[in-house]
Amino acid sequence: MAQSIEQLSFELTATALTEQERALAGLRVSAGTVLGAASIAGSFLGAEAHRGSLDAWAVLAIISFALCCGCAIWVLLPHDLALAVGGEDLLAASDDQDVRDVAEAYRTASSWLDPFVLANRRTVAQLSSWLSVSCVLLAVEVALWTVSLAG
């Protein structure tokens, strides 16, 4: 339990970083799943379509597959996120501001972490959008393979 408003502020900010780390992990797990599903759909349906000649639907399905994989891989790649911070950096910031008591240290830590939380929020939102696009492209890929096989 927080002993002061400054400590509570710091704990809320630190919790936000932890939640962002969990959100990123969830996005990456989902991106891996989409990548696997796209690969399975592409391999089974692509093999069936390959037995005949490739029509326009199959070509569009292959393009959707490539774009879907590209979007999913983008989510899986490392991005510039600050999800953990070191105490040494905080000590340096505290020394720069001549912080001498614990309440001021919590206040300094909270204000120091806030920009990281905001920057991470934008990056996680962008990665979430890329994952959404990947999911839509997966659905398009499956629909196009289905049309190609039915035609």
SVG drawing of the C-alpha trace seen along z (x, -y; Angstrom):
<svg xmlns="http://www.w3.org/2000/svg" viewBox="-17 -20 41 51">
<polyline fill="none" stroke="black" stroke-width="0.4" points="0.0,0.0 1.3,-3.4 2.5,-5.6 2.2,-8.9 0.7,-10.4 4.1,-10.5 4.6,-6.7 1.1,-6.0 1.9,-8.0 5.1,-6.1 3.4,-2.7 0.7,-3.6 3.3,-4.6 5.4,-1.5 2.2,0.6 1.5,-1.1 4.9,0.1 4.1,3.6 0.8,3.6 2.4,2.3 4.9,5.2 2.0,7.7 0.1,6.0 3.2,6.3 3.7,10.0 0.0,10.6 0.4,8.9 3.4,10.9 1.7,14.2 -1.2,13.2 1.1,12.2 2.8,15.6 -0.6,17.3 -1.7,15.3 1.6,16.1 1.1,19.8 -2.5,19.7 -1.6,17.8 1.1,20.3 -1.2,23.3 -3.9,21.7 -1.3,20.9 0.2,24.3 -3.0,26.4 -5.0,24.1 -1.9,23.2 -1.1,26.8 -4.7,27.4 -4.6,24.4 -1.1,25.4 -2.5,28.6 -4.3,26.5 -3.2,23.2 -3.0,20.1 -5.9,17.8 -6.2,14.2 -7.9,15.2 -4.9,17.4 -2.4,14.6 -4.4,12.2 -4.4,14.8 -0.6,15.2 -0.3,11.4 -2.6,11.3 -0.5,14.1 2.7,12.1 1.2,8.9 -0.3,10.8 3.1,12.3 4.8,9.0 2.4,7.3 2.7,10.1 6.5,10.2 6.6,6.4 4.8,6.9 7.3,9.7 10.3,7.5 12.0,5.6 10.8,2.0 12.1,-0.9 10.2,-0.4 11.2,-1.2 9.6,1.5 12.1,1.7 14.2,-1.0 17.4,-0.8 17.8,-2.3 21.1,-3.9 19.4,-6.1 16.9,-7.2 19.8,-8.0 21.4,-10.1 18.2,-12.0 17.7,-12.4 21.2,-13.8 20.6,-16.2 17.6,-17.6 19.2,-17.5 16.5,-15.2 17.1,-14.5 14.0,-12.8 11.9,-9.8 8.8,-11.7 10.7,-13.9 12.4,-10.7 9.0,-9.1 7.9,-12.4 11.1,-12.5 10.7,-8.8 7.1,-9.3 7.9,-12.3 10.9,-10.5 8.9,-7.4 5.8,-9.2 7.4,-10.0 8.4,-6.3 4.8,-5.3 3.4,-7.8 5.9,-6.8 5.2,-3.1 1.5,-3.7 1.9,-5.0 4.1,-2.2 1.9,0.5 -1.2,-1.1 0.6,-1.1 1.6,2.6 -2.0,3.4 -3.1,1.7 -0.5,3.8 -1.9,6.9 -5.4,6.0 -4.4,5.4 -2.6,8.8 -5.9,10.5 -7.9,8.8 -5.4,9.9 -5.6,13.5 -9.3,13.5 -8.9,12.1 -6.3,14.7 -8.6,17.6 -11.6,16.1 -9.5,15.7 -8.2,19.2 -11.7,20.5 -12.9,18.5 -9.9,19.8 -10.6,23.4 -14.3,23.1 -13.9,21.5"/>
</svg>
